[in-house]
Amino acid sequence: FAARFDDQVRAAARAAEAAVMAGGPLGPLHGVPITVKDNVAMAGHRLANGSRALMENVPATDAIIVQRLKAAGAIMLGRTNLPEFAHRILTDTPVFGTTRNPWNLDHTPGGSTGGGSAALAAGVGPLAIGTDGGGSIRCPASCVGAVGLKPTLGTIPFESFPDSFGSYAFCGPLARHAADAAVMFAAMAGPADLDPWSIGRRMQAGRVAEEGAARGLRIGWMEQVGPFRTDPEVARLTAASVAVLAAEGASVEPIAPACFADVFSYYQVLATAAHATRIGPLEERWGDALTPALRESIAIGRRWSGVDLLRAQDRRTVLFREVQALFRRFDVLATPTMLKPPPTVDAGGSICTEWYAEIAAPLYPFNLTGHPAASVPAGFTAGGLPVGLQLVGPWLAEQRLLDLAALLEARQDFASRRPPL
């Protein structure tokens, strides 16, 4: 945790209990404890983004998703740790330290929603608010054996991203169970006038229907993504989960689309240019008080020209159209969530590195295209580390993905396992 709200939580729990005893109407998340990532605004609570530079930053209002979850009855446990400004898929900060994976403390719970995923796995709270600009919901879900959903662009409003029109960042739920993720997703989703992509979006059902979820679906299975090779153990476990879907009536076709071969080259331009533009002024003031890997990303982002940036934006559109063409052939795309098991806590590597380009190759393409993508548990390595399967759908197909997640959970029962700690 970056901050805990113990006294407020106890008071909210007593009020929630009294409401139950009074017999009045209750929200779908009444009394349910939820953790909030330290880059989502909460009125009156410091929003540090894991940085010394923002230790005095206290928002006056709640983010829209916080407002909605509170209205549904949820109780906010506290703020969870993230890498500084969510810049990598490990979770440590200069101010709040290193977050470790409850399955093995030498390994990361992923990032950048690593505090939330660690809390889930450790049993601290059943639900977590995550954000995802390059895999930051799906990576930590995979690393701890949870369900994590990056929704379609705009399905859950994310008004705090500076460029609403060019956004590739998302808010979404992490949960131990698919059904819980569905309830949380429904509470978060729906239009908001501050997010242009959300306008006109429908509300969500908040339930899953696992039986028959795979029957008749056409699944494109990508064991490898782009030029990168998947760890053999990860490949074996995720292929076994895809085989479960085939046994449940889906048709599965192995594919290797060429459109994913060079995505990192332009994702890196967009992501590092964003760091240089938005965090660069803080780096000029705070210098080496910021994480070295973040400073490296800022330095890379300053090298790009306007031509480089516009070319990357254009390539993003090309990728979207190529993925849309895949969805004319398939109802769902399946990949390993991560190409390797959870790294150790000292693995390093921000979003500007080749290490990230490889290990997260299945993740960042779908930030750029806006398609919904979920990580679901796919088993454990011989060393006891969780591995995830990523399911990707057409725009607005979140229900399909959650139903498939519930089906896999019921057939494989990985969700019943708990860390040894």
C-alpha positions in Angstrom: 0.0 0.0 0.0 1.0 3.6 -0.6 -1.7 4.7 1.9 -4.2 2.9 4.1 -7.5 4.3 5.4 -7.9 2.0 8.4 -10.1 4.3 10.6 -12.3 5.3 7.7 -12.6 1.7 6.6 -13.8 0.6 10.0 -16.3 3.4 10.2 -17.6 2.6 6.7 -17.9 -1.1 7.6 -20.0 -0.3 10.7 -22.2 1.9 8.5 -22.6 -0.8 5.9 -23.5 -3.3 8.6 -26.1 -0.9 10.0 -27.6 -0.5 6.5 -28.0 -4.3 6.2 -29.6 -4.6 9.6 -32.0 -1.8 8.7 -33.2 -3.7 5.7 -32.9 -0.9 3.2 -31.9 -1.1 -0.5 -28.2 -2.1 -1.0 -25.9 -1.6 -3.9 -24.3 -4.5 -5.8 -21.0 -4.0 -4.0 -22.4 -3.1 -0.6 -19.7 -3.4 2.0 -17.2 -5.0 -0.4 -13.6 -3.8 0.2 -11.8 -2.5 -2.9 -8.2 -1.2 -3.3 -7.5 1.9 -5.4 -4.3 2.3 -7.5 -2.2 5.3 -6.6 -2.9 7.0 -9.9 -6.7 7.2 -9.5 -8.1 10.4 -7.9 -9.8 10.2 -4.5 -11.0 13.5 -2.9 -8.9 14.5 0.1 -6.4 11.7 -0.3 -2.9 12.2 -1.6 -2.4 11.1 -5.3 1.3 10.5 -5.4 1.7 8.3 -8.5 4.5 6.6 -6.6 6.7 9.8 -6.9 8.4 12.1 -4.5 7.4 14.9 -6.9 3.7 14.5 -6.0 3.7 13.9 -2.3 1.7 17.1 -1.7 -0.8 16.4 -4.5 -4.3 16.1 -3.0 -7.3 16.0 -5.5 -10.5 17.8 -4.6 -12.8 15.3 -6.3 -13.1 11.6 -6.8 -12.5 10.1 -10.2 -15.7 9.0 -12.0 -15.0 5.3 -11.4 -14.4 5.9 -7.7 -17.7 7.8 -7.5 -19.5 4.9 -9.2 -17.9 2.2 -7.0 -18.8 4.1 -3.9 -22.4 4.5 -5.1 -22.5 0.7 -5.6 -21.6 0.4 -1.9 -17.9 -0.4 -2.1 -15.5 0.5 0.7 -12.1 1.9 -0.3 -9.3 0.1 1.7 -6.5 2.3 0.6 -4.1 3.3 -2.2 -2.0 0.5 -3.7 1.6 0.8 -4.9 2.7 1.2 -8.5 6.0 1.9 -10.3 6.6 5.7 -10.5 4.0 7.1 -13.0 3.2 3.5 -14.0 6.2 3.4 -16.3 7.0 -0.4 -16.1 5.6 -3.8 -15.4 7.4 -4.3 -12.1 6.2 -2.5 -9.0 8.6 -0.5 -6.9 8.9 3.2 -6.1 11.4 5.6 -4.6 8.9 6.4 -1.8 6.8 3.3 -1.1 9.4 0.5 -1.8 9.1 -2.8 -3.5 5.9 -4.8 -3.8 6.4 -8.6 -4.0 4.4 -11.5 -5.3 2.7 -13.5 -2.5 3.3 -16.7 -4.5 7.1 -16.1 -4.3 8.6 -13.0 -2.6 11.6 -13.0 -5.0 9.2 -12.3 -7.9 7.1 -9.4 -8.9 3.3 -9.3 -8.8 3.6 -7.4 -12.1 2.9 -3.9 -12.9 1.9 -1.3 -13.0 -1.1 -2.4 -10.9 1.2 -4.5 -8.8 0.0 -3.3 -5.4 -3.5 -4.2 -6.3 -2.7 -7.6 -7.7 -0.5 -8.5 -4.6 -3.4 -7.5 -2.3 -5.7 -9.7 -4.3 -3.4 -12.7 -4.1 -2.7 -12.2 -0.4 -6.4 -12.1 0.4 -6.3 -8.5 1.5 -9.2 -7.5 -0.7 -11.3 -9.3 -3.3 -11.3 -6.5 -5.9 -8.8 -3.9 -7.1 -9.1 -0.9 -9.4 -6.4 -1.1 -12.1 -5.2 1.1 -15.0 -3.6 -0.1 -18.2 -1.5 1.9 -20.6 0.6 -1.0 -21.9 -0.5 -4.1 -20.0 -0.8 -2.8 -16.5 -4.1 -4.7 -15.6 -3.4 -7.9 -17.5 0.3 -8.3 -16.6 -0.3 -8.2 -12.8 -3.4 -10.4 -13.1 -1.3 -13.0 -14.9 1.5 -12.7 -12.4 -0.7 -13.5 -9.4 -3.3 -15.9 -11.0 -6.2 -13.4 -11.0 -8.7 -12.1 -13.6 -7.9 -8.7 -15.1 -10.0 -6.9 -17.7 -8.9 -4.1 -20.0 -12.2 -3.0 -21.5 -12.9 -1.5 -24.8 -11.8 2.1 -25.2 -14.4 4.3 -23.6 -16.5 1.5 -22.0 -15.2 2.6 -18.6 -14.6 6.4 -18.6 -11.0 7.5 -17.9 -11.2 11.3 -17.7 -7.9 11.7 -16.0 -5.8 10.8 -19.1 -4.5 14.1 -20.6 -5.3 13.3 -24.2 -8.8 11.9 -24.3 -8.9 11.6 -28.1 -5.6 9.8 -28.5 -6.0 7.7 -25.4 -4.4 4.3 -25.1 -4.9 4.1 -21.3 -7.8 2.3 -19.6 -9.4 1.6 -16.2 -10.7 -1.8 -15.3 -11.3 -4.4 -12.6 -9.0 -7.1 -11.1 -10.6 -9.9 -9.1 -10.0 -13.4 -8.0 -13.1 -14.7 -9.8 -14.6 -13.8 -13.2 -18.1 -13.3 -11.6 -16.6 -10.7 -9.2 -14.9 -8.9 -12.1 -18.2 -8.8 -14.0 -20.0 -7.1 -11.0 -17.2 -4.6 -10.6 -17.1 -3.9 -14.4 -20.8 -3.2 -14.5 -20.5 -0.7 -11.6 -17.6 1.1 -13.4 -19.0 1.1 -17.0 -21.2 3.6 -18.7 -21.1 7.0 -20.4 -19.6 10.1 -18.9 -19.5 13.5 -20.6 -15.8 14.1 -19.7 -14.6 11.1 -21.7 -15.5 11.4 -25.4 -15.0 7.7 -26.1 -17.6 6.8 -23.4 -20.4 8.9 -24.8 -23.2 6.6 -26.0 -21.8 3.5 -24.4 -24.3 1.1 -22.8 -24.4 -0.1 -19.2 -23.3 -3.6 -18.4 -25.1 -6.7 -17.1 -22.8 -7.5 -14.2 -23.0 -11.3 -14.4 -21.4 -14.2 -16.2 -22.9 -17.2 -18.1 -20.3 -19.9 -18.3 -22.3 -22.8 -19.7 -22.0 -23.0 -23.5 -19.8 -19.9 -23.5 -17.3 -21.4 -26.0 -19.7 -23.4 -28.1 -19.4 -22.4 -31.8 -16.8 -19.7 -31.2 -13.9 -19.3 -33.7 -10.7 -18.7 -31.8 -7.4 -17.6 -33.3 -4.6 -19.0 -31.2 -1.2 -17.1 -31.2 1.3 -19.0 -29.2 4.0 -16.6 -30.4 3.3 -12.8 -30.8 5.4 -10.9 -33.3 9.1 -11.8 -33.5 9.3 -12.9 -29.9 9.3 -16.5 -28.6 7.2 -17.7 -25.7 8.8 -19.5 -22.8 8.1 -23.3 -23.3 6.3 -23.7 -20.0 4.1 -20.7 -20.6 3.3 -22.0 -24.1 2.4 -25.4 -22.7 0.1 -24.1 -19.9 -1.7 -21.5 -22.1 -2.2 -24.1 -24.9 -3.8 -26.4 -22.4 -6.3 -23.7 -21.5 -7.1 -23.1 -25.2 -7.6 -26.9 -25.5 -10.3 -26.6 -22.8 -12.1 -24.1 -24.9 -11.8 -26.5 -27.9 -13.2 -29.3 -25.8 -16.2 -27.0 -24.9 -17.1 -26.6 -28.6 -14.9 -23.8 -29.9 -12.9 -24.2 -33.1 -9.3 -23.2 -32.7 -6.9 -22.2 -35.5 -3.2 -21.5 -34.8 -2.2 -18.1 -36.4 0.8 -15.9 -36.7 -0.4 -12.5 -38.0 2.3 -10.3 -39.5 0.7 -7.1 -38.1 2.2 -7.6 -34.7 5.8 -7.8 -35.9 6.8 -4.2 -35.4 4.2 -2.8 -33.0 6.8 -1.9 -30.3 8.6 0.4 -32.7 5.7 2.8 -32.7 4.2 2.1 -29.3 7.6 3.2 -27.8 7.3 6.5 -29.7 3.9 7.2 -28.3 4.6 6.1 -24.7 8.0 7.7 -24.3 6.9 11.0 -26.0 4.0 11.0 -23.4 6.6 10.6 -20.6 8.7 13.4 -22.0 5.8 15.8 -22.4 3.9 15.1 -19.2 6.6 14.1 -16.7 9.6 15.9 -18.3 9.0 19.1 -16.5 9.0 17.3 -13.1 12.2 15.5 -14.1 13.8 18.9 -14.8 13.0 19.9 -11.3 13.5 16.7 -9.4 16.3 15.1 -11.3 17.7 11.9 -9.9 15.0 11.8 -7.3 12.9 10.1 -10.0 13.4 6.4 -10.9 16.4 6.0 -13.3 14.3 3.9 -15.7 11.7 6.6 -15.9 14.3 9.2 -16.6 15.6 7.0 -19.4 12.2 6.9 -20.9 11.8 10.6 -20.7 15.2 11.1 -22.4 14.2 8.7 -25.3 10.9 10.6 -25.7 12.7 13.9 -26.2 14.4 12.5 -29.3 11.3 12.1 -31.4 10.2 14.7 -33.9 6.6 15.7 -34.8 7.0 13.6 -37.9 7.9 10.5 -35.8 4.9 11.1 -33.5 2.4 11.5 -36.4 3.8 8.4 -38.1 3.3 6.4 -35.0 -0.3 7.6 -34.7 -0.9 6.6 -38.3 0.6 3.1 -37.7 -1.8 2.8 -34.8 -4.7 3.2 -37.2 -3.2 0.6 -39.6 -2.8 -1.9 -36.7 -6.5 -1.3 -35.7 -7.7 -2.1 -39.2 -5.5 -5.2 -39.4 -6.9 -6.5 -36.1 -10.4 -5.7 -37.3 -9.7 -7.9 -40.3 -8.8 -10.7 -37.9 -12.2 -10.4 -36.2 -13.9 -11.0 -39.5 -12.4 -14.5 -39.3 -12.4 -15.1 -35.5 -14.7 -14.3 -32.5 -11.8 -14.3 -30.0 -8.0 -14.1 -30.2 -6.1 -16.0 -27.6 -2.4 -15.4 -26.6 -0.3 -16.0 -23.5 -0.7 -12.9 -21.4 3.0 -12.7 -20.8 5.6 -14.5 -22.8 7.5 -15.5 -19.7 6.6 -16.4 -16.0 6.6 -13.5 -13.5 10.1 -11.9 -13.4 12.1 -11.4 -10.3 11.7 -8.1 -8.5 15.1 -6.9 -9.7 14.5 -7.6 -13.4 14.2 -3.9 -14.2 13.0 -2.7 -17.6 10.6 0.1 -18.3 8.3 0.4 -21.3 11.1 1.8 -23.3 13.3 -1.3 -23.2 13.6 -4.4 -25.4 13.0 -6.6 -22.4 9.5 -5.0 -22.0 9.0 -5.3 -25.8 9.5 -9.0 -25.6 7.9 -10.1 -22.3 4.8 -7.9 -22.8 4.5 -8.4 -26.6 0.9 -9.7 -26.3 -0.2 -6.7 -24.3 0.6 -3.3 -25.7 -0.8 -3.9 -29.2 -4.4 -4.0 -27.8 -3.8 -0.7 -25.9 -3.3 0.9 -29.3 -6.3 -0.8 -31.0 -8.7 -0.3 -28.1 -10.0 -3.9 -28.2 -11.1 -5.5 -24.9 -8.7 -8.0 -23.5 -8.7 -10.1 -20.3 -6.1 -12.2 -18.6 -7.4 -15.4 -17.0 -5.5 -17.9 -14.9 -3.9 -20.7 -17.0 -2.0 -22.7 -14.4 1.3 -22.7 -12.5 4.8 -23.3 -13.5 6.8 -26.2 -11.9 8.2 -23.5 -9.6 4.7 -22.5 -8.4 4.4 -19.2 -10.3 1.1 -18.3 -12.0 0.7 -18.0 -15.7 -2.2 -16.2 -17.6 -4.0 -16.7 -20.8 -5.1 -13.5 -22.7 -8.4 -13.4 -24.4 -9.1 -10.5 -26.9 -12.5 -9.7 -28.4 -14.0 -7.3 -30.9 -15.0 -3.9 -29.6 -17.7 -4.1 -26.9 -17.2 -7.9 -26.4 -16.4 -7.8 -22.7 -19.3 -10.0 -21.8 -17.9 -12.7 -24.1 -14.5 -12.6 -22.5 -15.9 -12.7 -19.0 -18.1 -15.7 -19.8 -15.1 -17.5 -21.2 -13.1 -16.6 -18.1 -15.9 -18.1 -16.0 -15.9 -21.2 -18.1 -12.1 -21.7 -17.8 -12.3 -21.0 -14.0 -15.0 -23.7 -13.6 -13.2 -26.3 -15.7 -9.7 -25.7 -14.4 -10.2 -24.6 -10.8 -7.0 -22.5 -10.5 -8.9 -19.8 -8.6 -9.2 -22.0 -5.6 -5.5 -22.1 -5.0 -3.9 -19.7 -2.5 -0.3 -18.5 -2.0 1.7 -20.5 0.5 2.4 -17.5 2.7 
